[in-house]
């Protein structure tokens, strides 16, 4: 049976067919759907972990118990999981372990554009890279076999285009895999310095053995071209671009295993062609390897180290006139913006109005930095707002004009330790937790503060107020961001207090199915003075048409924030 599948769905299918029993992850685009699809299989225990480090450590524990297990994350999530990653390599596995990481060239939904292949090289771990959904499923299954064969976690790297593109996938039955009994073995599993020193030579030998396997593995393949003058070495989604441009004309070495790269296979391929070019997105990883073994290749002299590639870019790099397509119609730009009725909007208006310096974080609320609010001054990584404000204030920042903003899910991910640091080391910081009852930016996943697990079943619910008190914060206030006056009063009050405090801005995400909207706001044109005060909140439901303020009735949720902005009572409707 065949089915059209996203790359992420295909990876989840591969987990199922391979007999995987445990999947742990933290949501992050473009990797999120791997876990969401895996959770549809009752045979796999799936969970949203509090962060990627926890997810990888949970997979280590499941592997230690002898079960096949996997974790999934986006590229910046791998930074969070790097601590266990490197030692997991030393320990190896009991049951097979697979680490799925999705890179984001062009930064469609990310704060940087890092190349995760460097992690595989640095951690001395095998890494596979599929080029479509069919390979995504097959490579996932192969990764478990290789994990157990070579006693190693195996990484699978995808990117946005593979994760979210579709092709047909052949479905197969689930493979029953007997768990590997756990046997106490400190020299393998207990990484104290003395034991770790003995494991390092084993890891180096493992990579040598894996390189020999890779040289003959069907995951790598040579496609001989009609033209002996040009050979191309590539992998992942770039393989698809190359095939679309050249078809069967150019010879291609398609690398499905991108760490370790088989040196002899590269040399054999390169000898057949007069000119060899490496086509790879982001950093010159393959190109650098080829040159290190004496193979003369071109690469980044033709292609940038930035952004995503496409067929047109590949064609132009080789001096080929791209295939002409029908002229595209100009589409109006649609920059990301907080939704109409977003509960974060009222808070950010208050912060902007009072000219507060705001250290922001990762989530929907990052959009508070966009015009017209311009309410966020910095964004670094998950949890950095809380840790950052501590350093900012210790370096002389004004505590009466500075606040940190972080989401409920992000606070659980990595904000808690920063808040503990504030309490312990005594900075007069005001931390605002925007609690919208979900993990919003990645598609409304549950987290430890929502009271439900990945399947929507009741689960332990973290009490944010009690948690903040337990972390050493005495002052914890809760506000409704739809109430601008009260929100402003509490914010200014907490900023003026000479001790650390937390404000919880609590209102569910307006897109949650459980949220009931009020009737849309109506504009009374007889009262409207066209002062445009209502537009200062940047609500997409409010716009000017024919010289008049207009509210789009299908977008407006009746939150009433705009009505509080109007000095002329021109915005009516029940709220």
Backbone torsions as a table, in degrees:
resi	resn	phi	psi	omega
1	UNK	NA	135.7	178.9
2	UNK	-111.7	149.7	179.5
3	UNK	-144.7	141.5	175.0
4	UNK	-76.3	123.7	-173.9
5	UNK	-135.6	144.3	164.5
6	UNK	-64.9	156.4	176.1
7	UNK	-57.8	-41.6	179.1
8	UNK	-64.9	-39.5	177.4
9	UNK	-65.3	-37.2	179.7
10	UNK	-67.0	-38.2	175.5
11	UNK	-61.9	-43.4	177.6
12	UNK	-60.8	-39.3	176.9
13	UNK	-64.9	-38.1	176.2
14	UNK	-63.1	-39.0	176.2
15	UNK	-60.6	-43.5	-179.7
16	UNK	-64.2	-50.8	-176.3
17	UNK	-65.7	-28.4	-178.6
18	UNK	-79.3	-5.1	-179.6
19	UNK	84.4	18.8	176.5
20	UNK	-61.4	139.9	-177.4
21	UNK	-116.6	-17.0	-178.0
22	UNK	-136.2	129.9	175.0
23	UNK	-131.9	126.9	177.5
24	UNK	-129.0	140.7	-176.2
25	UNK	-161.1	163.9	166.1
26	UNK	-118.0	135.3	-175.4
27	UNK	-65.0	139.6	177.7
28	UNK	-168.3	119.2	179.6
29	UNK	-68.0	131.3	14.4
30	UNK	-102.5	26.0	-175.8
31	UNK	-100.7	-10.4	-166.9
32	UNK	-53.0	-45.4	-171.6
33	UNK	-66.2	-17.9	177.2
34	UNK	-55.2	-50.7	-177.2
35	UNK	-73.4	-36.4	179.5
36	UNK	-63.7	-41.3	176.9
37	UNK	-71.2	-38.3	179.3
38	UNK	-62.2	-32.6	-178.5
39	UNK	-68.5	-13.8	177.9
40	UNK	-75.4	-15.6	179.1
41	UNK	-94.3	116.0	-177.8
42	UNK	-65.2	-21.6	-178.7
43	UNK	-73.2	-14.5	-178.3
44	UNK	-108.9	126.3	171.0
45	UNK	-77.2	123.0	-179.6
46	UNK	-123.6	149.8	179.3
47	UNK	-152.1	153.2	164.2
48	UNK	-92.5	117.1	176.8
49	UNK	-82.8	165.7	179.5
50	UNK	-69.5	-29.0	171.5
51	UNK	-160.3	177.5	-174.0
52	UNK	-70.0	-32.8	176.8
53	UNK	-61.4	-46.2	177.9
54	UNK	-61.9	-40.7	-179.7
55	UNK	-60.7	-46.3	-179.1
56	UNK	-67.0	-37.0	178.8
57	UNK	-68.6	-33.4	175.5
58	UNK	-65.9	-38.3	177.2
59	UNK	-66.2	-39.7	174.4
60	UNK	-56.9	-45.9	-179.2
61	UNK	-63.1	-40.6	178.7
62	UNK	-66.3	-40.0	176.8
63	UNK	-64.2	-41.2	178.6
64	UNK	-58.8	-36.3	179.2
65	UNK	-76.7	-4.9	174.1
66	UNK	98.3	7.7	179.7
67	UNK	-101.7	149.8	172.6
68	UNK	-71.2	133.8	-174.0
69	UNK	-146.4	158.0	-178.8
70	UNK	-148.4	151.7	170.1
71	UNK	-127.1	159.4	-177.9
72	UNK	-138.7	143.4	-177.5
73	UNK	-163.1	163.4	171.5
74	UNK	-86.2	174.8	-172.1
75	UNK	-59.7	-42.3	180.0
76	UNK	-71.5	-23.5	173.8
77	UNK	-66.2	-29.0	177.8
78	UNK	-66.2	-28.6	173.6
79	UNK	-60.0	-42.6	-179.1
80	UNK	-65.5	-35.9	-176.4
81	UNK	-89.7	4.2	-173.6
82	UNK	-62.8	-32.5	-178.0
83	UNK	-59.8	-57.0	177.5
84	UNK	-68.8	-27.6	-177.0
85	UNK	-55.2	-49.8	-173.2
86	UNK	-67.6	-37.4	179.7
87	UNK	-81.8	-28.3	172.8
88	UNK	-57.2	-36.2	176.4
89	UNK	-61.0	-42.2	179.6
90	UNK	-67.1	-42.8	-175.8
91	UNK	-68.3	-40.8	-173.0
92	UNK	79.8	-156.9	-172.6
93	UNK	-128.2	167.0	164.5
94	UNK	-111.5	-68.8	164.5
95	UNK	-85.6	156.0	-177.1
96	UNK	-59.0	142.6	-179.3
97	UNK	-131.7	130.1	-179.1
98	UNK	-124.6	134.6	179.7
99	UNK	-115.6	112.4	-179.9
100	UNK	-96.7	127.1	178.3
101	UNK	-131.9	133.6	-177.7
102	UNK	-114.3	116.9	176.0
103	UNK	-81.8	163.9	-174.5
104	UNK	-134.2	67.4	175.1
105	UNK	-57.3	139.3	-175.4
106	UNK	80.6	-4.0	172.9
107	UNK	52.4	53.3	177.9
108	UNK	-60.9	-33.7	-178.1
109	UNK	-148.7	40.3	-174.1
110	UNK	-142.8	160.0	-179.2
111	UNK	-93.4	-4.8	172.3
112	UNK	-153.6	-179.1	-170.2
113	UNK	-129.6	41.9	-172.9
114	UNK	-69.5	159.7	-177.2
115	UNK	-109.4	111.3	-172.9
116	UNK	-72.4	-9.8	177.2
117	UNK	-60.7	-29.5	179.4
118	UNK	-62.8	-33.9	179.0
119	UNK	-65.8	-42.8	179.8
120	UNK	-61.2	-41.5	179.5
121	UNK	-66.1	-47.6	-176.6
122	UNK	-67.2	-37.7	-178.8
123	UNK	-85.5	-4.3	179.3
124	UNK	60.1	52.6	179.6
125	UNK	-122.7	141.8	173.3
126	UNK	-63.4	143.3	176.7
127	UNK	-135.0	129.9	176.7
128	UNK	-107.1	149.5	179.5
129	UNK	-136.9	103.9	176.8
130	UNK	-75.0	160.5	-179.9
131	UNK	-113.1	-6.4	176.7
132	UNK	-158.9	-179.1	-176.6
133	UNK	-65.6	-37.8	179.7
134	UNK	-60.3	-48.3	178.5
135	UNK	-67.5	-31.8	179.3
136	UNK	-57.5	-43.4	178.1
137	UNK	-68.5	-48.3	-176.0
138	UNK	-66.8	-38.9	179.8
139	UNK	-67.3	-33.5	177.8
140	UNK	-64.4	-43.4	177.5
141	UNK	-64.5	-43.0	179.3
142	UNK	-63.6	-34.3	-177.6
143	UNK	-61.5	-38.4	178.0
144	UNK	-66.9	-42.7	178.5
145	UNK	-60.5	-43.7	-178.6
146	UNK	-70.7	-34.9	178.2
147	UNK	-58.4	-46.5	-178.0
148	UNK	-76.8	-33.1	-179.7
149	UNK	-68.0	-39.6	-175.4
150	UNK	-107.0	8.1	177.6
151	UNK	54.1	58.1	-176.8
152	UNK	-154.1	145.8	164.0
153	UNK	-63.9	146.8	178.5
154	UNK	-121.3	132.3	-180.0
155	UNK	-95.6	142.8	172.4
156	UNK	-119.2	123.0	-179.2
157	UNK	-107.2	128.3	171.0
158	UNK	-124.1	-174.7	173.6
159	UNK	-142.5	177.5	-174.7
160	UNK	-54.8	-44.0	-175.5
161	UNK	-67.8	-35.8	177.3
162	UNK	-75.4	-41.2	-177.7
163	UNK	-62.0	-36.6	-171.0
164	UNK	-115.2	7.6	173.0
165	UNK	-96.0	163.6	-175.5
166	UNK	-123.9	148.2	165.1
167	UNK	-156.1	171.5	-177.6
168	UNK	-76.4	141.9	-177.7
169	UNK	-130.0	133.8	177.1
170	UNK	-80.6	122.2	-179.0
171	UNK	-88.3	138.5	178.8
172	UNK	-129.6	170.3	-178.3
173	UNK	-74.8	158.0	176.0
174	UNK	-71.6	138.4	178.7
175	UNK	-91.7	125.0	176.5
176	UNK	-78.0	124.9	-177.9
177	UNK	-121.2	122.3	178.3
178	UNK	-71.2	134.1	177.6
179	UNK	-63.4	147.3	177.4
180	UNK	-86.3	121.9	-178.4
181	UNK	-58.9	139.6	176.1
182	UNK	-80.9	128.9	176.7
183	UNK	-124.3	128.8	-178.1
184	UNK	-57.7	126.2	-176.3
185	UNK	-153.6	79.5	-175.9
186	UNK	-57.2	-35.6	-178.1
187	UNK	-64.4	-23.0	177.9
188	UNK	-96.6	-41.4	-169.0
189	UNK	-104.5	-15.0	-176.6
190	UNK	-106.0	98.6	-171.0
191	UNK	-88.8	64.3	165.9
192	UNK	-77.4	161.2	-176.9
193	UNK	-51.5	-41.2	-176.9
194	UNK	-64.7	-42.7	179.9
195	UNK	-75.1	-37.2	-179.5
196	UNK	-63.0	-37.7	179.3
197	UNK	-60.8	-34.7	178.5
198	UNK	-75.9	-24.7	-179.0
199	UNK	-78.6	-28.9	-174.4
200	UNK	-57.9	-47.7	177.5
201	UNK	-59.5	-32.7	178.5
202	UNK	-64.6	-39.4	180.0
203	UNK	-65.6	-42.0	179.3
204	UNK	-63.5	-40.9	178.6
205	UNK	-66.9	-38.1	178.2
206	UNK	-59.2	-43.7	-179.4
207	UNK	-68.2	-33.3	174.7
208	UNK	-64.0	-44.6	179.2
209	UNK	-65.1	-38.9	-179.4
210	UNK	-68.0	-35.6	177.7
211	UNK	-62.9	-37.9	176.3
212	UNK	-65.4	-40.4	175.9
213	UNK	-61.7	-44.5	-176.0
214	UNK	-60.8	-31.6	-178.0
215	UNK	-62.2	-28.7	-179.0
216	UNK	-115.0	5.6	-175.1
217	UNK	-71.9	139.7	174.9
218	UNK	-68.4	-11.2	176.2
219	UNK	-69.7	-23.0	170.0
220	UNK	-104.7	142.5	178.1
221	UNK	-151.1	149.7	175.1
222	UNK	-103.2	128.6	174.8
223	UNK	-113.1	106.7	-177.9
224	UNK	-68.7	135.8	-179.1
225	UNK	-99.0	167.0	178.2
226	UNK	-72.7	-26.8	-176.1
227	UNK	-105.9	115.8	-177.4
228	UNK	-77.9	-3.0	-178.4
229	UNK	-80.7	-22.9	-173.5
230	UNK	-130.9	124.6	172.0
231	UNK	-121.4	141.4	-177.1
232	UNK	-124.7	129.7	174.7
233	UNK	-104.7	127.1	-174.8
234	UNK	-156.0	177.7	179.3
235	UNK	-159.8	169.9	173.4
236	UNK	55.7	-142.4	-176.3
237	UNK	-67.8	-24.1	177.7
238	UNK	-63.2	-29.8	175.8
239	UNK	-58.5	-41.3	-179.7
240	UNK	-64.9	-39.7	178.7
241	UNK	-64.7	-43.3	180.0
242	UNK	-62.4	-43.6	-179.2
243	UNK	-64.4	-36.9	-179.8
244	UNK	-68.1	-34.5	-179.2
245	UNK	-78.8	-43.3	-170.8
246	UNK	-104.9	-19.6	-175.2
247	UNK	59.8	-125.2	179.9
248	UNK	-100.5	9.2	-176.0
249	UNK	-72.0	-48.9	-177.6
250	UNK	-89.7	147.4	171.7
251	UNK	-75.8	143.5	-176.6
252	UNK	-132.5	130.9	165.8
253	UNK	-101.9	106.2	-179.8
254	UNK	-94.7	116.1	-179.2
255	UNK	-93.2	111.4	171.7
256	UNK	-88.7	-25.4	172.7
257	UNK	-104.3	112.9	-176.9
258	UNK	-105.7	-0.6	166.0
259	UNK	-155.7	121.4	-3.7
260	UNK	-79.9	145.5	175.9
261	UNK	-80.3	128.0	-178.1
262	UNK	-72.7	110.9	-174.5
263	UNK	-61.7	-44.8	-177.1
264	UNK	-64.1	-37.5	178.9
265	UNK	-64.5	-41.1	177.5
266	UNK	-62.4	-43.8	-178.9
267	UNK	-65.3	-44.0	179.1
268	UNK	-60.5	-43.3	179.6
269	UNK	-64.9	-47.0	-174.8
270	UNK	-63.5	-31.1	-178.8
271	UNK	-65.9	-19.6	-175.8
272	UNK	-82.9	-13.5	-169.7
273	UNK	-127.2	147.1	179.6
274	UNK	-70.5	-34.6	-177.2
275	UNK	-133.6	131.5	180.0
276	UNK	-122.4	128.5	-178.2
277	UNK	-124.7	134.6	174.9
278	UNK	-96.1	126.2	176.3
279	UNK	-113.2	108.4	-178.8
280	UNK	-147.7	139.5	176.4
281	UNK	-77.1	154.5	178.0
282	UNK	65.0	-128.6	-167.8
283	UNK	-79.0	157.3	-178.9
284	UNK	-81.1	61.5	-176.5
285	UNK	-70.4	-52.1	179.8
286	UNK	-66.2	-42.9	-179.4
287	UNK	-59.4	-45.2	180.0
288	UNK	-62.8	-40.1	178.7
289	UNK	-63.5	-46.2	-179.0
290	UNK	-58.3	-44.5	-179.2
291	UNK	-68.3	-30.3	-179.8
292	UNK	-68.8	-23.3	179.1
293	UNK	-103.3	14.0	174.1
294	UNK	84.8	15.4	178.2
295	UNK	-94.5	122.9	-177.8
296	UNK	-80.3	111.1	-179.4
297	UNK	-131.3	158.9	169.4
298	UNK	-105.6	162.7	179.6
299	UNK	-172.4	-89.9	-175.1
300	UNK	-74.9	-3.3	168.1
301	UNK	-73.5	-16.9	-180.0
302	UNK	-109.9	-29.2	-173.0
303	UNK	-122.1	149.6	179.4
304	UNK	-79.4	163.0	172.7
305	UNK	-93.0	11.5	-175.5
306	UNK	-112.7	145.9	162.2
307	UNK	64.3	-174.4	178.2
308	UNK	-82.7	153.1	170.9
309	UNK	-94.4	173.7	171.8
310	UNK	-155.5	176.5	-176.3
311	UNK	-62.5	-39.4	-178.7
312	UNK	-64.4	-43.3	178.7
313	UNK	-61.3	-43.6	-179.9
314	UNK	-62.8	-44.6	179.7
315	UNK	-60.8	-47.0	-178.0
316	UNK	-64.3	-35.1	180.0
317	UNK	-62.5	-29.0	179.4
318	UNK	-98.6	10.8	178.3
319	UNK	73.1	23.0	-179.6
320	UNK	-99.4	134.4	176.9
321	UNK	-69.3	118.6	-178.1
322	UNK	-61.6	149.5	176.6
323	UNK	-61.4	133.2	-177.8
324	UNK	-80.3	134.3	178.4
325	UNK	-113.0	159.4	175.6
326	UNK	-54.0	142.4	-177.6
327	UNK	-57.9	129.9	-178.9
328	UNK	-80.6	142.2	174.9
329	UNK	-79.7	143.6	178.5
330	UNK	-69.3	125.7	180.0
331	UNK	-105.7	130.9	179.4
332	UNK	-57.6	142.2	178.9
333	UNK	-64.2	141.8	178.7
334	UNK	-128.0	76.7	179.3
335	UNK	-64.4	148.3	178.6
336	UNK	-62.4	142.8	-177.9
337	UNK	-151.5	152.1	175.5
338	UNK	-62.5	141.1	-176.4
339	UNK	-63.6	158.0	171.5
340	UNK	-59.4	130.3	-179.2
341	UNK	83.0	4.3	-179.5
342	UNK	-57.9	128.8	-178.3
343	UNK	-66.2	-17.9	179.9
344	UNK	-73.6	-21.6	-171.9
345	UNK	-62.2	-44.8	-179.1
346	UNK	-61.2	-42.8	179.2
347	UNK	-61.9	-46.9	-177.0
348	UNK	-67.9	-30.4	174.6
349	UNK	-63.2	-44.2	179.6
350	UNK	-61.6	-44.6	-179.9
351	UNK	-64.4	-41.6	179.7
352	UNK	-67.0	-44.8	-179.5
353	UNK	-57.0	-39.1	-176.8
354	UNK	-93.0	9.6	175.7
355	UNK	53.6	46.6	178.2
356	UNK	-85.0	133.5	171.6
357	UNK	-74.0	123.2	-173.3
358	UNK	-118.7	121.0	170.4
359	UNK	-89.7	116.3	-173.9
360	UNK	-97.7	-177.6	-176.2
361	UNK	-142.6	-167.9	-172.7
362	UNK	-97.4	121.3	178.9
363	UNK	157.9	-172.7	178.5
364	UNK	-54.0	-37.4	-175.1
365	UNK	-67.5	-11.7	172.4
366	UNK	-57.6	-28.1	-179.7
367	UNK	-67.7	-9.5	173.6
368	UNK	-64.6	-12.5	177.0
369	UNK	-84.3	-5.9	-178.0
370	UNK	-83.6	160.9	175.3
371	UNK	-66.8	149.0	4.0
372	UNK	-90.9	-1.4	-175.3
373	UNK	-73.7	-43.6	179.5
374	UNK	48.2	45.0	-167.6
375	UNK	-98.9	0.5	-179.1
376	UNK	-120.6	134.4	-177.3
377	UNK	-98.1	-27.6	-177.7
378	UNK	-150.5	148.0	170.4
379	UNK	-142.8	127.6	-177.7
380	UNK	-120.2	-66.0	-178.4
381	UNK	-161.4	178.0	-178.0
382	UNK	-59.0	122.7	176.7
383	UNK	88.3	-9.1	-173.3
384	UNK	-70.3	-21.0	178.7
385	UNK	-62.9	-42.6	-176.4
386	UNK	-72.8	-46.6	177.5
387	UNK	-66.8	-37.8	-176.3
388	UNK	-67.2	-39.2	-179.3
389	UNK	-65.7	-31.7	176.3
390	UNK	-60.1	-50.2	179.1
391	UNK	-65.2	-38.1	179.9
392	UNK	-60.2	-44.4	-178.7
393	UNK	-73.8	-37.4	177.5
394	UNK	-63.6	-26.1	180.0
395	UNK	-89.9	8.7	173.6
396	UNK	108.8	6.1	177.1
397	UNK	-64.6	155.8	-176.9
398	UNK	-84.7	111.6	-177.6
399	UNK	-67.6	-18.6	179.5
400	UNK	-83.2	-8.4	-178.9
401	UNK	-129.8	22.5	-176.2
402	UNK	-136.9	137.3	177.1
403	UNK	-143.4	157.0	172.5
404	UNK	-111.4	143.1	178.0
405	UNK	-124.6	131.7	-179.2
406	UNK	-148.3	146.1	-179.9
407	UNK	-79.5	166.2	-179.0
408	UNK	-64.5	-44.8	179.0
409	UNK	-67.4	-41.2	-179.9
410	UNK	-68.0	-33.9	176.0
411	UNK	-61.3	-42.7	177.6
412	UNK	-68.3	-33.4	-178.9
413	UNK	-64.5	-53.5	-175.7
414	UNK	-158.2	16.9	176.7
415	UNK	-89.8	-23.0	-176.0
416	UNK	-61.4	-43.5	-177.7
417	UNK	-66.6	-35.9	176.6
418	UNK	-64.4	-38.7	178.7
419	UNK	-68.4	-38.7	175.3
420	UNK	-60.7	-38.1	178.9
421	UNK	-65.7	-39.0	176.7
422	UNK	-60.7	-46.6	-179.2
423	UNK	-66.2	-43.2	-174.5
424	UNK	-70.1	-43.1	-176.1
425	UNK	-99.5	4.6	164.6
426	UNK	65.9	60.7	168.6
427	UNK	-105.6	145.3	-176.5
428	UNK	-83.6	66.1	-172.4
429	UNK	-98.9	144.9	171.4
430	UNK	-108.7	114.3	-178.9
431	UNK	-108.4	126.8	179.5
432	UNK	-108.6	117.7	176.5
433	UNK	-96.4	115.3	179.0
434	UNK	-89.3	100.7	-173.4
435	UNK	-96.8	100.8	179.0
436	UNK	-106.4	18.4	172.2
437	UNK	65.0	23.6	178.9
438	UNK	-168.0	171.7	168.7
439	UNK	-97.3	93.0	-162.9
440	UNK	-74.9	-49.6	-169.5
441	UNK	-62.3	-31.0	-176.2
442	UNK	-94.0	4.8	172.5
443	UNK	114.2	26.3	173.2
444	UNK	70.3	56.2	172.0
445	UNK	-90.2	153.0	176.0
446	UNK	-74.9	160.3	176.0
447	UNK	-146.0	174.4	-173.1
448	UNK	-60.6	-11.6	179.3
449	UNK	-93.4	-6.2	-173.5
450	UNK	-92.0	-21.0	-179.8
451	UNK	87.2	11.6	179.7
452	UNK	-138.3	151.2	178.2
453	UNK	-94.2	-170.4	-174.1
454	UNK	-62.2	-26.6	179.3
455	UNK	-92.2	4.8	-179.1
456	UNK	80.3	12.6	179.2
457	UNK	-86.5	150.2	179.0
458	UNK	-56.6	138.2	-179.6
459	UNK	-144.5	172.0	177.9
460	UNK	-57.4	137.0	-178.1
461	UNK	-115.0	118.2	179.1
462	UNK	-72.6	130.6	175.9
463	UNK	-88.1	105.9	-175.0
464	UNK	-61.2	-40.0	-180.0
465	UNK	-62.2	-46.8	-179.8
466	UNK	-65.2	-38.0	179.8
467	UNK	-63.8	-44.8	179.8
468	UNK	-63.4	-40.6	175.5
469	UNK	-61.0	-43.4	-178.3
470	UNK	-64.9	-27.1	179.0
471	UNK	-81.4	-0.4	174.0
472	UNK	107.1	9.8	179.6
473	UNK	-96.9	121.4	-178.4
474	UNK	-82.8	-37.6	-176.2
475	UNK	-97.2	112.8	177.0
476	UNK	-132.9	116.3	-178.5
477	UNK	-117.1	148.1	178.1
478	UNK	-117.4	131.9	178.5
479	UNK	-129.2	157.3	172.2
480	UNK	-100.9	112.3	-174.8
481	UNK	-66.7	-10.7	173.2
482	UNK	-73.5	-17.4	178.9
483	UNK	-98.5	94.8	-172.7
484	UNK	-65.2	-42.5	-177.0
485	UNK	-64.4	-45.6	-179.3
486	UNK	-68.5	-38.6	177.7
487	UNK	-61.5	-44.9	179.6
488	UNK	-64.6	-40.9	-179.3
489	UNK	-61.4	-46.9	-178.3
490	UNK	-67.2	-42.1	-179.8
491	UNK	-60.3	-48.8	-178.4
492	UNK	-66.8	-35.2	178.5
493	UNK	-64.7	-47.0	-177.7
494	UNK	-69.5	-32.7	176.7
495	UNK	-66.7	-27.6	-177.3
496	UNK	-84.8	-13.8	-176.7
497	UNK	-80.9	139.1	-176.6
498	UNK	-90.6	57.0	172.4
499	UNK	-165.0	158.9	-179.6
500	UNK	-64.7	146.6	-179.9
501	UNK	-148.6	160.9	177.1
502	UNK	-126.0	133.2	171.5
503	UNK	-112.3	126.8	175.6
504	UNK	-102.7	110.8	177.6
505	UNK	-89.0	101.1	-167.0
506	UNK	-113.2	118.0	173.9
507	UNK	-166.0	126.9	-176.3
508	UNK	-60.6	150.0	175.1
509	UNK	-54.0	133.9	-175.2
510	UNK	-67.2	-16.2	-178.7
511	UNK	-90.4	-5.9	178.2
512	UNK	-65.7	139.4	-177.5
513	UNK	-62.5	-26.1	-177.6
514	UNK	-78.5	-11.2	-176.6
515	UNK	-86.2	125.4	177.4
516	UNK	-96.9	131.7	-177.2
517	UNK	-90.7	151.5	171.3
518	UNK	-81.1	164.3	175.6
519	UNK	-59.0	150.4	-178.7
520	UNK	-64.4	149.7	178.3
521	UNK	-71.2	141.4	178.0
522	UNK	-108.7	143.9	177.8
523	UNK	-96.4	123.0	173.2
524	UNK	-90.5	98.4	-174.1
525	UNK	-65.7	-23.0	178.4
526	UNK	-68.3	-30.8	-179.4
527	UNK	-94.5	-23.0	-175.5
528	UNK	-65.7	128.1	178.7
529	UNK	-100.2	5.4	-180.0
530	UNK	56.0	38.7	177.8
531	UNK	-78.1	-17.0	177.4
532	UNK	67.8	17.7	176.9
533	UNK	-60.2	-35.8	-178.5
534	UNK	-65.1	-21.7	-178.1
535	UNK	-84.4	-8.3	-178.7
536	UNK	-70.2	-12.9	179.0
537	UNK	-89.8	-7.5	175.7
538	UNK	68.2	33.3	178.8
539	UNK	-78.7	128.1	-178.1
540	UNK	-68.3	-11.6	178.7
541	UNK	-81.9	-13.6	-177.0
542	UNK	-106.4	126.8	-179.4
543	UNK	-153.1	169.2	178.8
544	UNK	-102.2	129.7	177.3
545	UNK	-138.8	125.2	-179.0
546	UNK	55.5	39.1	176.4
547	UNK	74.1	16.1	-178.4
548	UNK	-130.8	148.4	173.5
549	UNK	-70.0	129.2	-179.2
550	UNK	-128.8	140.9	175.3
551	UNK	-116.9	122.7	-178.2
552	UNK	-72.4	115.1	-172.1
553	UNK	-67.6	-25.4	-179.7
554	UNK	-84.8	-17.1	177.5
555	UNK	-93.9	-35.6	-174.7
556	UNK	-65.4	134.2	179.0
557	UNK	-104.9	2.8	179.1
558	UNK	70.8	28.7	-177.3
559	UNK	-66.0	-28.4	174.8
560	UNK	87.3	2.8	179.9
561	UNK	-64.7	-42.6	-179.6
562	UNK	-62.4	-34.9	-179.2
563	UNK	-64.2	-33.5	177.7
564	UNK	-72.4	-17.3	179.1
565	UNK	-83.5	-20.3	-171.4
566	UNK	-86.6	122.4	-179.7
567	UNK	-86.3	-3.6	-173.5
568	UNK	-116.8	11.5	177.7
569	UNK	53.9	39.8	-177.1
570	UNK	-92.7	-6.1	-177.9
571	UNK	-112.8	109.0	-176.0
572	UNK	-105.8	-171.4	-178.7
573	UNK	111.8	146.7	-179.7
574	UNK	-73.1	137.2	178.1
575	UNK	-125.9	NA	NA
